[in-house]
Amino acid sequence: MKILVINGPNINFLGIREKSIYGTQNYDDLLEMIGKKGEECGISIEVFQSNHEGAIIDRIQDAYFDETDGIVINPGAFTHYSYAIHDALASISLPRVEIHISDITKREEFRKISVTAPACHKQIYGHGLKGYLEAIDCVLGMIQK
């Protein structure tokens, strides 16, 4: 079984950017946590990060062909305006869960709107980095149904 975790712009700057919002753990900490989750579950988890919208769309489309079983995605700022990422997610039939580290419902007005969430089966937000583990569990549950 293979799950793809996609991270959008600035997620690679965890531990550097806005620590009061995103915490002090860095991107390597996130990768380690996800890697351990894969080992515990006996599954393959690939993590992809890009600051470029087209690269994220390409990776979503590639998931259709490369035996990916489900996707966890943190689109970053693309959440709020990328109908192209929405369309790419909507075009595939894999289980899809959107994740956000912060509670987007308690932030700036523009962050409360997700144009990508409707193309996903579930949205998890406000649980910090542990939200990724919840999203992986959610995708696994959908796959096993």
N, CA, C and O atoms as CSV, one atom per row, in Angstrom:
chain,resi,resn,atom,element,x,y,z
A,1,MET,N,N,0.835,-1.173,0.000
A,1,MET,CA,C,0.000,0.000,0.000
A,1,MET,C,C,0.884,1.241,0.000
A,1,MET,O,O,1.927,1.282,0.653
A,2,LYS,N,N,0.442,2.258,-0.750
A,2,LYS,CA,C,1.240,3.471,-0.880
A,2,LYS,C,C,0.360,4.702,-0.679
A,2,LYS,O,O,-0.662,4.874,-1.344
A,3,ILE,N,N,0.782,5.546,0.249
A,3,ILE,CA,C,0.112,6.827,0.482
A,3,ILE,C,C,1.083,7.939,0.101
A,3,ILE,O,O,2.276,7.882,0.398
A,4,LEU,N,N,0.537,8.940,-0.559
A,4,LEU,CA,C,1.306,10.110,-0.962
A,4,LEU,C,C,0.904,11.287,-0.087
A,4,LEU,O,O,-0.279,11.611,0.021
A,5,VAL,N,N,1.889,11.929,0.539
A,5,VAL,CA,C,1.661,13.146,1.308
A,5,VAL,C,C,2.242,14.295,0.493
A,5,VAL,O,O,3.435,14.314,0.189
A,6,ILE,N,N,1.396,15.241,0.147
A,6,ILE,CA,C,1.820,16.399,-0.647
A,6,ILE,C,C,1.788,17.635,0.235
A,6,ILE,O,O,0.787,17.914,0.895
A,7,ASN,N,N,2.883,18.367,0.239
A,7,ASN,CA,C,2.976,19.631,0.971
A,7,ASN,C,C,3.231,20.764,0.000
A,7,ASN,O,O,4.114,20.692,-0.854
A,8,GLY,N,N,2.442,21.809,0.149
A,8,GLY,CA,C,2.547,22.968,-0.713
A,8,GLY,C,C,3.545,23.999,-0.219
A,8,GLY,O,O,4.447,23.685,0.557
A,9,PRO,N,N,3.375,25.234,-0.676
A,9,PRO,CA,C,4.351,26.288,-0.427
A,9,PRO,C,C,4.594,26.567,1.052
A,9,PRO,O,O,3.675,26.608,1.869
A,10,ASN,N,N,5.844,26.751,1.349
A,10,ASN,CA,C,6.356,27.173,2.653
A,10,ASN,C,C,6.278,26.113,3.750
A,10,ASN,O,O,6.733,26.354,4.868
A,11,ILE,N,N,5.714,24.955,3.452
A,11,ILE,CA,C,5.680,23.899,4.478
A,11,ILE,C,C,7.111,23.453,4.790
A,11,ILE,O,O,7.402,23.041,5.913
A,12,ASN,N,N,7.994,23.533,3.807
A,12,ASN,CA,C,9.403,23.209,4.038
A,12,ASN,C,C,10.073,24.180,5.007
A,12,ASN,O,O,11.197,23.936,5.445
A,13,PHE,N,N,9.402,25.271,5.343
A,13,PHE,CA,C,9.955,26.265,6.267
A,13,PHE,C,C,9.391,26.104,7.686
A,13,PHE,O,O,9.462,27.030,8.494
A,14,LEU,N,N,8.836,24.933,7.980
A,14,LEU,CA,C,8.390,24.679,9.351
A,14,LEU,C,C,9.558,24.865,10.313
A,14,LEU,O,O,10.693,24.508,9.995
A,15,GLY,N,N,9.285,25.409,11.459
A,15,GLY,CA,C,10.336,25.659,12.450
A,15,GLY,C,C,11.066,26.959,12.211
A,15,GLY,O,O,11.830,27.417,13.061
A,16,ILE,N,N,10.832,27.558,11.053
A,16,ILE,CA,C,11.447,28.836,10.700
A,16,ILE,C,C,10.382,29.930,10.667
A,16,ILE,O,O,10.568,31.012,11.223
A,17,ARG,N,N,9.274,29.633,10.012
A,17,ARG,CA,C,8.230,30.640,9.797
A,17,ARG,C,C,7.190,30.626,10.913
A,17,ARG,O,O,6.787,29.560,11.378
A,18,GLU,N,N,6.774,31.762,11.323
A,18,GLU,CA,C,5.652,31.954,12.245
A,18,GLU,C,C,5.507,30.838,13.281
A,18,GLU,O,O,4.515,30.109,13.304
A,19,LYS,N,N,6.514,30.731,14.128
A,19,LYS,CA,C,6.549,29.651,15.126
A,19,LYS,C,C,5.350,29.692,16.072
A,19,LYS,O,O,4.936,28.653,16.586
A,20,SER,N,N,4.796,30.862,16.304
A,20,SER,CA,C,3.633,30.959,17.189
A,20,SER,C,C,2.397,30.314,16.561
A,20,SER,O,O,1.453,29.971,17.272
A,21,ILE,N,N,2.395,30.149,15.264
A,21,ILE,CA,C,1.270,29.523,14.560
A,21,ILE,C,C,1.580,28.071,14.219
A,21,ILE,O,O,0.747,27.189,14.432
A,22,TYR,N,N,2.775,27.822,13.692
A,22,TYR,CA,C,3.111,26.505,13.152
A,22,TYR,C,C,4.007,25.665,14.060
A,22,TYR,O,O,4.296,24.510,13.747
A,23,GLY,N,N,4.443,26.229,15.166
A,23,GLY,CA,C,5.264,25.487,16.107
A,23,GLY,C,C,6.751,25.556,15.793
A,23,GLY,O,O,7.177,26.193,14.829
A,24,THR,N,N,7.518,24.890,16.625
A,24,THR,CA,C,8.973,24.948,16.507
A,24,THR,C,C,9.568,23.713,15.840
A,24,THR,O,O,10.750,23.702,15.496
A,25,GLN,N,N,8.750,22.669,15.655
A,25,GLN,CA,C,9.276,21.496,14.955
A,25,GLN,C,C,9.530,21.866,13.496
A,25,GLN,O,O,8.775,22.631,12.896
A,26,ASN,N,N,10.605,21.309,12.938
A,26,ASN,CA,C,10.951,21.665,11.570
A,26,ASN,C,C,10.469,20.610,10.573
A,26,ASN,O,O,9.859,19.611,10.955
A,27,TYR,N,N,10.748,20.842,9.315
A,27,TYR,CA,C,10.267,19.945,8.261
A,27,TYR,C,C,10.863,18.550,8.406
A,27,TYR,O,O,10.186,17.556,8.141
A,28,ASP,N,N,12.105,18.470,8.818
A,28,ASP,CA,C,12.719,17.152,9.042
A,28,ASP,C,C,11.987,16.383,10.145
A,28,ASP,O,O,11.847,15.163,10.067
A,29,ASP,N,N,11.522,17.100,11.170
A,29,ASP,CA,C,10.733,16.451,12.230
A,29,ASP,C,C,9.451,15.870,11.645
A,29,ASP,O,O,9.055,14.758,11.994
A,30,LEU,N,N,8.808,16.615,10.761
A,30,LEU,CA,C,7.594,16.127,10.116
A,30,LEU,C,C,7.890,14.885,9.279
A,30,LEU,O,O,7.153,13.900,9.338
A,31,LEU,N,N,8.963,14.935,8.506
A,31,LEU,CA,C,9.329,13.786,7.673
A,31,LEU,C,C,9.616,12.551,8.523
A,31,LEU,O,O,9.221,11.439,8.172
A,32,GLU,N,N,10.301,12.756,9.635
A,32,GLU,CA,C,10.611,11.637,10.542
A,32,GLU,C,C,9.329,11.043,11.130
A,32,GLU,O,O,9.173,9.824,11.192
A,33,MET,N,N,8.428,11.903,11.552
A,33,MET,CA,C,7.165,11.457,12.130
A,33,MET,C,C,6.357,10.647,11.106
A,33,MET,O,O,5.807,9.598,11.440
A,34,ILE,N,N,6.288,11.127,9.878
A,34,ILE,CA,C,5.559,10.429,8.819
A,34,ILE,C,C,6.251,9.108,8.487
A,34,ILE,O,O,5.583,8.096,8.273
A,35,GLY,N,N,7.578,9.112,8.443
A,35,GLY,CA,C,8.323,7.879,8.177
A,35,GLY,C,C,8.048,6.810,9.222
A,35,GLY,O,O,7.865,5.639,8.888
A,36,LYS,N,N,8.019,7.213,10.487
A,36,LYS,CA,C,7.724,6.262,11.571
A,36,LYS,C,C,6.304,5.715,11.445
A,36,LYS,O,O,6.056,4.538,11.706
A,37,LYS,N,N,5.382,6.575,11.045
A,37,LYS,CA,C,3.993,6.141,10.867
A,37,LYS,C,C,3.917,5.066,9.778
A,37,LYS,O,O,3.207,4.072,9.926
A,38,GLY,N,N,4.640,5.271,8.706
A,38,GLY,CA,C,4.672,4.286,7.634
A,38,GLY,C,C,5.215,2.952,8.108
A,38,GLY,O,O,4.668,1.898,7.783
A,39,GLU,N,N,6.300,3.000,8.884
A,39,GLU,CA,C,6.887,1.769,9.426
A,39,GLU,C,C,5.906,1.057,10.356
A,39,GLU,O,O,5.728,-0.158,10.270
A,40,GLU,N,N,5.268,1.828,11.250
A,40,GLU,CA,C,4.312,1.242,12.192
A,40,GLU,C,C,3.148,0.569,11.476
A,40,GLU,O,O,2.659,-0.471,11.917
A,41,CYS,N,N,2.706,1.165,10.372
A,41,CYS,CA,C,1.544,0.642,9.632
A,41,CYS,C,C,1.935,-0.356,8.549
A,41,CYS,O,O,1.072,-0.989,7.941
A,42,GLY,N,N,3.236,-0.495,8.309
A,42,GLY,CA,C,3.704,-1.409,7.277
A,42,GLY,C,C,3.321,-0.970,5.875
A,42,GLY,O,O,3.010,-1.793,5.014
A,43,ILE,N,N,3.348,0.346,5.656
A,43,ILE,CA,C,2.985,0.888,4.351
A,43,ILE,C,C,4.079,1.820,3.844
A,43,ILE,O,O,4.935,2.276,4.602
A,44,SER,N,N,4.028,2.086,2.565
A,44,SER,CA,C,4.943,3.041,1.953
A,44,SER,C,C,4.284,4.418,1.964
A,44,SER,O,O,3.157,4.579,1.497
A,45,ILE,N,N,4.990,5.396,2.495
A,45,ILE,CA,C,4.499,6.771,2.464
A,45,ILE,C,C,5.555,7.630,1.783
A,45,ILE,O,O,6.681,7.762,2.262
A,46,GLU,N,N,5.165,8.206,0.659
A,46,GLU,CA,C,6.039,9.139,-0.061
A,46,GLU,C,C,5.626,10.551,0.303
A,46,GLU,O,O,4.436,10.866,0.328
A,47,VAL,N,N,6.603,11.406,0.587
A,47,VAL,CA,C,6.322,12.808,0.874
A,47,VAL,C,C,6.895,13.656,-0.258
A,47,VAL,O,O,8.055,13.515,-0.645
A,48,PHE,N,N,6.055,14.528,-0.768
A,48,PHE,CA,C,6.429,15.432,-1.860
A,48,PHE,C,C,6.119,16.851,-1.407
A,48,PHE,O,O,5.041,17.118,-0.877
A,49,GLN,N,N,7.063,17.756,-1.615
A,49,GLN,CA,C,6.846,19.162,-1.277
A,49,GLN,C,C,7.262,20.025,-2.448
A,49,GLN,O,O,8.295,19.792,-3.075
A,50,SER,N,N,6.439,21.030,-2.738
A,50,SER,CA,C,6.806,21.990,-3.774
A,50,SER,C,C,6.191,23.341,-3.464
A,50,SER,O,O,5.100,23.436,-2.901
A,51,ASN,N,N,6.905,24.369,-3.838
A,51,ASN,CA,C,6.400,25.734,-3.750
A,51,ASN,C,C,5.746,26.155,-5.062
A,51,ASN,O,O,5.366,27.315,-5.222
A,52,HIS,N,N,5.613,25.220,-6.000
A,52,HIS,CA,C,5.123,25.528,-7.342
A,52,HIS,C,C,3.814,24.782,-7.627
A,52,HIS,O,O,3.747,23.556,-7.533
A,53,GLU,N,N,2.808,25.531,-7.967
A,53,GLU,CA,C,1.477,24.971,-8.203
A,53,GLU,C,C,1.488,23.880,-9.269
A,53,GLU,O,O,0.894,22.820,-9.070
A,54,GLY,N,N,2.143,24.117,-10.377
A,54,GLY,CA,C,2.173,23.138,-11.464
A,54,GLY,C,C,2.821,21.829,-11.056
A,54,GLY,O,O,2.376,20.762,-11.478
A,55,ALA,N,N,3.864,21.894,-10.242
A,55,ALA,CA,C,4.532,20.670,-9.782
A,55,ALA,C,C,3.594,19.844,-8.901
A,55,ALA,O,O,3.610,18.615,-8.952
A,56,ILE,N,N,2.783,20.520,-8.099
A,56,ILE,CA,C,1.820,19.815,-7.252
A,56,ILE,C,C,0.750,19.147,-8.119
A,56,ILE,O,O,0.375,18.000,-7.877
A,57,ILE,N,N,0.275,19.854,-9.106
A,57,ILE,CA,C,-0.719,19.290,-10.027
A,57,ILE,C,C,-0.128,18.089,-10.754
A,57,ILE,O,O,-0.782,17.053,-10.871
A,58,ASP,N,N,1.097,18.219,-11.242
A,58,ASP,CA,C,1.757,17.096,-11.927
A,58,ASP,C,C,1.850,15.884,-11.009
A,58,ASP,O,O,1.622,14.757,-11.448
A,59,ARG,N,N,2.183,16.106,-9.736
A,59,ARG,CA,C,2.334,14.969,-8.809
A,59,ARG,C,C,0.990,14.316,-8.511
A,59,ARG,O,O,0.907,13.094,-8.389
A,60,ILE,N,N,-0.055,15.117,-8.392
A,60,ILE,CA,C,-1.394,14.550,-8.194
A,60,ILE,C,C,-1.760,13.691,-9.403
A,60,ILE,O,O,-2.258,12.577,-9.241
A,61,GLN,N,N,-1.522,14.192,-10.592
A,61,GLN,CA,C,-1.843,13.436,-11.796
A,61,GLN,C,C,-0.998,12.170,-11.898
A,61,GLN,O,O,-1.502,11.121,-12.300
A,62,ASP,N,N,0.267,12.257,-11.541
A,62,ASP,CA,C,1.134,11.073,-11.561
A,62,ASP,C,C,0.628,9.993,-10.601
A,62,ASP,O,O,0.794,8.800,-10.855
A,63,ALA,N,N,0.011,10.422,-9.500
A,63,ALA,CA,C,-0.501,9.463,-8.509
A,63,ALA,C,C,-1.544,8.538,-9.122
A,63,ALA,O,O,-1.705,7.401,-8.678
A,64,TYR,N,N,-2.239,9.009,-10.118
A,64,TYR,CA,C,-3.239,8.184,-10.800
A,64,TYR,C,C,-2.596,6.964,-11.455
A,64,TYR,O,O,-3.206,5.897,-11.537
A,65,PHE,N,N,-1.351,7.134,-11.921
A,65,PHE,CA,C,-0.682,6.093,-12.690
A,65,PHE,C,C,0.321,5.256,-11.896
A,65,PHE,O,O,0.688,4.168,-12.340
A,66,ASP,N,N,0.772,5.730,-10.740
A,66,ASP,CA,C,1.910,5.081,-10.072
A,66,ASP,C,C,1.537,4.192,-8.884
A,66,ASP,O,O,2.364,3.955,-8.005
A,67,GLU,N,N,0.321,3.709,-8.856
A,67,GLU,CA,C,-0.142,2.782,-7.815
A,67,GLU,C,C,-0.265,3.422,-6.434
A,67,GLU,O,O,-0.198,2.730,-5.418
A,68,THR,N,N,-0.443,4.732,-6.398
A,68,THR,CA,C,-0.749,5.399,-5.138
A,68,THR,C,C,-2.161,5.015,-4.730
A,68,THR,O,O,-3.070,4.991,-5.560
A,69,ASP,N,N,-2.344,4.714,-3.447
A,69,ASP,CA,C,-3.649,4.281,-2.949
A,69,ASP,C,C,-4.453,5.405,-2.293
A,69,ASP,O,O,-5.674,5.305,-2.173
A,70,GLY,N,N,-3.782,6.464,-1.873
A,70,GLY,CA,C,-4.477,7.573,-1.229
A,70,GLY,C,C,-3.555,8.771,-1.078
A,70,GLY,O,O,-2.332,8.639,-1.114
A,71,ILE,N,N,-4.158,9.942,-0.909
A,71,ILE,CA,C,-3.392,11.191,-0.830
A,71,ILE,C,C,-3.782,11.978,0.415
A,71,ILE,O,O,-4.961,12.126,0.735
A,72,VAL,N,N,-2.765,12.476,1.106
A,72,VAL,CA,C,-2.905,13.482,2.150
A,72,VAL,C,C,-2.275,14.738,1.580
A,72,VAL,O,O,-1.140,14.696,1.105
A,73,ILE,N,N,-2.987,15.850,1.618
A,73,ILE,CA,C,-2.450,17.071,1.021
A,73,ILE,C,C,-2.615,18.271,1.936
A,73,ILE,O,O,-3.695,18.524,2.471
A,74,ASN,N,N,-1.521,19.005,2.103
A,74,ASN,CA,C,-1.544,20.318,2.727
A,74,ASN,C,C,-1.180,21.296,1.610
A,74,ASN,O,O,0.001,21.507,1.335
A,75,PRO,N,N,-2.179,21.891,0.969
A,75,PRO,CA,C,-1.883,22.764,-0.162
A,75,PRO,C,C,-1.262,24.100,0.221
A,75,PRO,O,O,-0.927,24.898,-0.654
A,76,GLY,N,N,-1.102,24.357,1.524
A,76,GLY,CA,C,-0.554,25.644,1.947
A,76,GLY,C,C,-1.461,26.768,1.453
A,76,GLY,O,O,-2.683,26.623,1.446
A,77,ALA,N,N,-0.874,27.870,1.045
A,77,ALA,CA,C,-1.654,29.023,0.586
A,77,ALA,C,C,-2.484,28.721,-0.653
A,77,ALA,O,O,-3.471,29.409,-0.915
A,78,PHE,N,N,-2.101,27.697,-1.424
A,78,PHE,CA,C,-2.912,27.325,-2.594
A,78,PHE,C,C,-4.318,26.890,-2.195
A,78,PHE,O,O,-5.232,26.902,-3.019
A,79,THR,N,N,-4.489,26.509,-0.939
A,79,THR,CA,C,-5.796,26.117,-0.402
A,79,THR,C,C,-6.865,27.137,-0.747
A,79,THR,O,O,-8.004,26.782,-1.050
A,80,HIS,N,N,-6.492,28.401,-0.699
A,80,HIS,CA,C,-7.458,29.485,-0.731
A,80,HIS,C,C,-7.773,30.003,-2.126
A,80,HIS,O,O,-8.687,30.810,-2.294
A,81,TYR,N,N,-7.022,29.544,-3.137
A,81,TYR,CA,C,-7.300,30.093,-4.462
A,81,TYR,C,C,-6.964,29.177,-5.633
A,81,TYR,O,O,-7.190,29.567,-6.778
A,82,SER,N,N,-6.443,27.996,-5.405
A,82,SER,CA,C,-6.030,27.168,-6.542
A,82,SER,C,C,-7.138,26.220,-6.997
A,82,SER,O,O,-7.264,25.091,-6.524
A,83,TYR,N,N,-7.921,26.724,-7.922
A,83,TYR,CA,C,-8.928,25.866,-8.541
A,83,TYR,C,C,-8.258,24.814,-9.417
A,83,TYR,O,O,-8.851,23.773,-9.699
A,84,ALA,N,N,-7.043,25.072,-9.842
A,84,ALA,CA,C,-6.306,24.081,-10.632
A,84,ALA,C,C,-5.962,22.861,-9.776
A,84,ALA,O,O,-6.088,21.729,-10.241
A,85,ILE,N,N,-5.531,23.076,-8.541
A,85,ILE,CA,C,-5.266,21.948,-7.637
A,85,ILE,C,C,-6.587,21.266,-7.277
A,85,ILE,O,O,-6.654,20.039,-7.217
A,86,HIS,N,N,-7.623,22.045,-7.040
A,86,HIS,CA,C,-8.951,21.461,-6.807
A,86,HIS,C,C,-9.316,20.518,-7.947
A,86,HIS,O,O,-9.716,19.379,-7.706
A,87,ASP,N,N,-9.182,20.982,-9.180
A,87,ASP,CA,C,-9.565,20.185,-10.346
A,87,ASP,C,C,-8.716,18.924,-10.473
A,87,ASP,O,O,-9.222,17.864,-10.843
A,88,ALA,N,N,-7.413,19.040,-10.162
A,88,ALA,CA,C,-6.541,17.858,-10.220
A,88,ALA,C,C,-6.977,16.825,-9.182
A,88,ALA,O,O,-7.033,15.632,-9.479
A,89,LEU,N,N,-7.285,17.276,-7.971
A,89,LEU,CA,C,-7.754,16.363,-6.922
A,89,LEU,C,C,-9.092,15.734,-7.303
A,89,LEU,O,O,-9.305,14.539,-7.097
A,90,ALA,N,N,-9.975,16.532,-7.851
A,90,ALA,CA,C,-11.303,16.038,-8.213
A,90,ALA,C,C,-11.255,15.046,-9.373
A,90,ALA,O,O,-12.188,14.266,-9.563
A,91,SER,N,N,-10.185,15.072,-10.137
A,91,SER,CA,C,-10.112,14.217,-11.329
A,91,SER,C,C,-9.680,12.793,-11.025
A,91,SER,O,O,-9.740,11.929,-11.900
A,92,ILE,N,N,-9.248,12.537,-9.803
A,92,ILE,CA,C,-8.806,11.184,-9.455
A,92,ILE,C,C,-9.750,10.585,-8.423
A,92,ILE,O,O,-10.386,11.307,-7.655
A,93,SER,N,N,-9.834,9.270,-8.411
A,93,SER,CA,C,-10.784,8.600,-7.527
A,93,SER,C,C,-10.162,8.084,-6.234
A,93,SER,O,O,-10.828,7.386,-5.469
A,94,LEU,N,N,-8.909,8.410,-5.980
A,94,LEU,CA,C,-8.235,7.960,-4.762
A,94,LEU,C,C,-8.804,8.666,-3.531
A,94,LEU,O,O,-9.291,9.790,-3.647
A,95,PRO,N,N,-8.753,8.036,-2.358
A,95,PRO,CA,C,-9.099,8.750,-1.122
A,95,PRO,C,C,-8.175,9.956,-0.943
A,95,PRO,O,O,-6.964,9.863,-1.143
A,96,ARG,N,N,-8.774,11.093,-0.559
A,96,ARG,CA,C,-8.019,12.344,-0.434
A,96,ARG,C,C,-8.425,13.068,0.842
A,96,ARG,O,O,-9.610,13.292,1.085
A,97,VAL,N,N,-7.437,13.433,1.657
A,97,VAL,CA,C,-7.689,14.178,2.892
A,97,VAL,C,C,-6.818,15.423,2.894
A,97,VAL,O,O,-5.608,15.356,2.675
A,98,GLU,N,N,-7.458,16.562,3.145
A,98,GLU,CA,C,-6.736,17.835,3.246
A,98,GLU,C,C,-6.362,18.073,4.700
A,98,GLU,O,O,-7.169,17.854,5.603
A,99,ILE,N,N,-5.139,18.521,4.919
A,99,ILE,CA,C,-4.622,18.749,6.270
A,99,ILE,C,C,-4.078,20.181,6.375
A,99,ILE,O,O,-3.474,20.709,5.441
A,100,HIS,N,N,-4.315,20.785,7.539
A,100,HIS,CA,C,-3.713,22.085,7.855
A,100,HIS,C,C,-3.210,22.027,9.290
A,100,HIS,O,O,-3.904,21.539,10.182
A,101,ILE,N,N,-2.025,22.518,9.502
A,101,ILE,CA,C,-1.392,22.490,10.823
A,101,ILE,C,C,-2.132,23.412,11.789
A,101,ILE,O,O,-2.406,23.037,12.929
A,102,SER,N,N,-2.452,24.612,11.327
A,102,SER,CA,C,-3.150,25.581,12.177
A,102,SER,C,C,-4.658,25.437,12.008
A,102,SER,O,O,-5.133,24.760,11.097
A,103,ASP,N,N,-5.386,26.074,12.886
A,103,ASP,CA,C,-6.843,26.083,12.784
A,103,ASP,C,C,-7.235,27.224,11.843
A,103,ASP,O,O,-7.327,28.382,12.252
A,104,ILE,N,N,-7.461,26.880,10.597
A,104,ILE,CA,C,-7.735,27.898,9.587
A,104,ILE,C,C,-9.056,28.631,9.839
A,104,ILE,O,O,-9.278,29.707,9.283
A,105,THR,N,N,-9.924,28.066,10.661
A,105,THR,CA,C,-11.199,28.729,10.956
A,105,THR,C,C,-11.039,29.865,11.960
A,105,THR,O,O,-11.963,30.653,12.165
A,106,LYS,N,N,-9.861,29.950,12.589
A,106,LYS,CA,C,-9.620,30.995,13.592
A,106,LYS,C,C,-8.520,31.960,13.158
A,106,LYS,O,O,-7.908,32.642,13.980
A,107,ARG,N,N,-8.284,31.999,11.850
A,107,ARG,CA,C,-7.239,32.878,11.326
A,107,ARG,C,C,-7.855,33.979,10.471
A,107,ARG,O,O,-9.048,34.259,10.585
A,108,GLU,N,N,-7.061,34.598,9.627
A,108,GLU,CA,C,-7.542,35.671,8.775
A,108,GLU,C,C,-8.714,35.182,7.919
A,108,GLU,O,O,-8.827,33.993,7.622
A,109,GLU,N,N,-9.570,36.106,7.535
A,109,GLU,CA,C,-10.777,35.756,6.772
A,109,GLU,C,C,-10.453,34.941,5.520
A,109,GLU,O,O,-11.141,33.964,5.224
A,110,PHE,N,N,-9.413,35.334,4.785
A,110,PHE,CA,C,-9.119,34.625,3.537
A,110,PHE,C,C,-8.703,33.185,3.788
A,110,PHE,O,O,-8.876,32.338,2.912
A,111,ARG,N,N,-8.163,32.890,4.956
A,111,ARG,CA,C,-7.734,31.519,5.268
A,111,ARG,C,C,-8.896,30.598,5.635
A,111,ARG,O,O,-8.739,29.378,5.649
A,112,LYS,N,N,-10.026,31.159,5.924
A,112,LYS,CA,C,-11.189,30.357,6.308
A,112,LYS,C,C,-11.832,29.669,5.111
A,112,LYS,O,O,-12.646,28.761,5.274
A,113,ILE,N,N,-11.468,30.098,3.922
A,113,ILE,CA,C,-12.043,29.538,2.699
A,113,ILE,C,C,-11.053,28.577,2.069
A,113,ILE,O,O,-9.905,28.933,1.801
A,114,SER,N,N,-11.511,27.355,1.836
A,114,SER,CA,C,-10.692,26.372,1.125
A,114,SER,C,C,-11.402,26.005,-0.168
A,114,SER,O,O,-12.506,25.460,-0.147
A,115,VAL,N,N,-10.773,26.303,-1.278
A,115,VAL,CA,C,-11.341,25.891,-2.566
A,115,VAL,C,C,-10.936,24.467,-2.903
A,115,VAL,O,O,-11.500,23.868,-3.819
A,116,THR,N,N,-9.964,23.910,-2.180
A,116,THR,CA,C,-9.509,22.548,-2.442
A,116,THR,C,C,-10.258,21.502,-1.607
A,116,THR,O,O,-10.369,20.350,-2.026
A,117,ALA,N,N,-10.767,21.884,-0.448
A,117,ALA,CA,C,-11.451,20.929,0.437
A,117,ALA,C,C,-12.626,20.216,-0.236
A,117,ALA,O,O,-12.806,19.020,-0.007
A,118,PRO,N,N,-13.428,20.895,-1.052
A,118,PRO,CA,C,-14.536,20.181,-1.691
A,118,PRO,C,C,-14.098,19.029,-2.612
A,118,PRO,O,O,-14.902,18.155,-2.938
A,119,ALA,N,N,-12.842,19.031,-3.022
A,119,ALA,CA,C,-12.318,17.950,-3.859
A,119,ALA,C,C,-11.692,16.840,-3.019
A,119,ALA,O,O,-11.127,15.888,-3.556
A,120,CYS,N,N,-11.796,16.969,-1.702
A,120,CYS,CA,C,-11.253,15.959,-0.789
A,120,CYS,C,C,-12.408,15.320,-0.022
A,120,CYS,O,O,-13.510,15.864,0.041
A,121,HIS,N,N,-12.133,14.169,0.549
A,121,HIS,CA,C,-13.154,13.462,1.310
A,121,HIS,C,C,-13.286,13.974,2.741
A,121,HIS,O,O,-14.321,13.803,3.384
A,122,LYS,N,N,-12.221,14.604,3.226
A,122,LYS,CA,C,-12.225,15.106,4.603
A,122,LYS,C,C,-11.188,16.211,4.713
A,122,LYS,O,O,-10.236,16.275,3.935
A,123,GLN,N,N,-11.396,17.088,5.704
A,123,GLN,CA,C,-10.427,18.145,6.009
A,123,GLN,C,C,-10.125,18.081,7.499
A,123,GLN,O,O,-11.036,18.017,8.324
A,124,ILE,N,N,-8.839,18.098,7.836
A,124,ILE,CA,C,-8.386,18.095,9.227
A,124,ILE,C,C,-7.556,19.359,9.421
A,124,ILE,O,O,-6.678,19.655,8.611
A,125,TYR,N,N,-7.828,20.107,10.493
A,125,TYR,CA,C,-7.063,21.330,10.738
A,125,TYR,C,C,-6.969,21.597,12.233
A,125,TYR,O,O,-7.823,21.189,13.020
A,126,GLY,N,N,-5.890,22.302,12.596
A,126,GLY,CA,C,-5.744,22.755,13.974
A,126,GLY,C,C,-5.153,21.754,14.945
A,126,GLY,O,O,-5.159,22.001,16.151
A,127,HIS,N,N,-4.641,20.631,14.460
A,127,HIS,CA,C,-4.071,19.617,15.347
A,127,HIS,C,C,-2.553,19.559,15.265
A,127,HIS,O,O,-1.943,18.577,15.687
A,128,GLY,N,N,-1.948,20.596,14.728
A,128,GLY,CA,C,-0.495,20.617,14.611
A,128,GLY,C,C,-0.013,19.541,13.658
A,128,GLY,O,O,-0.761,19.077,12.797
A,129,LEU,N,N,1.234,19.148,13.817
A,129,LEU,CA,C,1.811,18.130,12.937
A,129,LEU,C,C,1.120,16.781,13.118
A,129,LEU,O,O,1.100,15.966,12.196
A,130,LYS,N,N,0.557,16.541,14.298
A,130,LYS,CA,C,-0.144,15.269,14.533
A,130,LYS,C,C,-1.347,15.106,13.611
A,130,LYS,O,O,-1.819,13.991,13.390
A,131,GLY,N,N,-1.837,16.206,13.080
A,131,GLY,CA,C,-2.932,16.140,12.122
A,131,GLY,C,C,-2.575,15.306,10.896
A,131,GLY,O,O,-3.446,14.689,10.284
A,132,TYR,N,N,-1.288,15.290,10.540
A,132,TYR,CA,C,-0.848,14.454,9.418
A,132,TYR,C,C,-1.090,12.978,9.728
A,132,TYR,O,O,-1.527,12.219,8.863
A,133,LEU,N,N,-0.806,12.578,10.963
A,133,LEU,CA,C,-1.020,11.181,11.354
A,133,LEU,C,C,-2.509,10.834,11.328
A,133,LEU,O,O,-2.895,9.742,10.912
A,134,GLU,N,N,-3.328,11.765,11.773
A,134,GLU,CA,C,-4.774,11.568,11.713
A,134,GLU,C,C,-5.232,11.424,10.260
A,134,GLU,O,O,-6.068,10.577,9.945
A,135,ALA,N,N,-4.681,12.253,9.386
A,135,ALA,CA,C,-5.056,12.212,7.973
A,135,ALA,C,C,-4.632,10.889,7.340
A,135,ALA,O,O,-5.372,10.314,6.541
A,136,ILE,N,N,-3.453,10.412,7.694
A,136,ILE,CA,C,-2.990,9.110,7.181
A,136,ILE,C,C,-3.930,8.008,7.657
A,136,ILE,O,O,-4.324,7.146,6.872
A,137,ASP,N,N,-4.291,8.032,8.944
A,137,ASP,CA,C,-5.232,7.037,9.468
A,137,ASP,C,C,-6.570,7.110,8.730
A,137,ASP,O,O,-7.177,6.083,8.425
A,138,CYS,N,N,-7.013,8.308,8.454
A,138,CYS,CA,C,-8.278,8.501,7.750
A,138,CYS,C,C,-8.209,7.899,6.343
A,138,CYS,O,O,-9.132,7.203,5.920
A,139,VAL,N,N,-7.130,8.163,5.628
A,139,VAL,CA,C,-6.955,7.606,4.288
A,139,VAL,C,C,-6.901,6.089,4.362
A,139,VAL,O,O,-7.517,5.402,3.547
A,140,LEU,N,N,-6.165,5.562,5.340
A,140,LEU,CA,C,-6.093,4.098,5.496
A,140,LEU,C,C,-7.481,3.506,5.723
A,140,LEU,O,O,-7.817,2.467,5.155
A,141,GLY,N,N,-8.269,4.156,6.537
A,141,GLY,CA,C,-9.624,3.692,6.791
A,141,GLY,C,C,-10.467,3.668,5.524
A,141,GLY,O,O,-11.238,2.736,5.298
A,142,MET,N,N,-10.316,4.695,4.702
A,142,MET,CA,C,-11.068,4.748,3.434
A,142,MET,C,C,-10.629,3.653,2.479
A,142,MET,O,O,-11.451,3.059,1.781
A,143,ILE,N,N,-9.320,3.387,2.450
A,143,ILE,CA,C,-8.795,2.353,1.556
A,143,ILE,C,C,-9.315,0.980,1.980
A,143,ILE,O,O,-9.663,0.154,1.136
A,144,GLN,N,N,-9.365,0.742,3.287
A,144,GLN,CA,C,-9.735,-0.569,3.803
A,144,GLN,C,C,-11.234,-0.849,3.736
A,144,GLN,O,O,-11.654,-1.986,3.946
A,145,LYS,N,N,-12.042,0.162,3.448
A,145,LYS,CA,C,-13.501,-0.050,3.328
A,145,LYS,C,C,-13.849,-0.782,2.061
A,145,LYS,O,O,-15.024,-1.043,1.801
